[in-house]
Amino acid sequence: MSSELDAVEERLKRLEKYVLGEDVHRQDDEQLIDTMLAVSRKLASVVSKNEKVSSALKRADEVKKYADPLYAESDGFMPEAVKLQLLLSKEEDMKEALNHFQKMNLLKPVLDSQAIQNVPQLESQLYKISLLQESQEKKVSNLSDDTYALIKNYSNFVNDVSQKLAEVEKSTSKTEK
């Protein structure tokens, strides 16, 4: 109980500091608390004398219940046919969720397998393998570039030879005529 009072007192101090600023004197604190207590008492007496306000405060929980967006669904205001239509409109989603849940239950033992449990110990090996794979990917990329350059050179060579042979054929056929 004392910790709650300390928390309330601390909040009041912060509120006073916020409202009154940094230069708050202790003697003013007592006056402020007395003033707040007097205002609270006056409000309580006004509320107790006014029946409308008193009954409204007593029914605050009821108002809160009616303000809840799900109240209409939960308290029978919605006809059974409408509730049924709502359920039927969500049927496909529910079936899909059920299928996903069943698949998850089937795959759940995989997560408990020894291979998954050994992952933390195998992290260093996985790092080494990933570095090796990265270097091999670079080598393959370089090899692919080199192969492409060789194929291009070969293609150029074949084209040049074909042109020369075509020229030779052309000159040979001229001399034969």
Buried (B, 14 or more C-beta within 10 A) or exposed (E): EEEEEEEEEEEBEEEBEEEEEEEBEEEEBEEBEEEEEEEEEEEEEEBEEEEEEEEEEEEEEEEEEEEEEEEEEEEEEEEEEEEEEEEEEEEEEEEEEEEEEEEEEEEEEEEEEEEEEEEEEEEEEEEEEEEEEEEEEEEEEEEEEEEEEEEEEEEEEEEEEEEEEEEEEEEEEEEEE
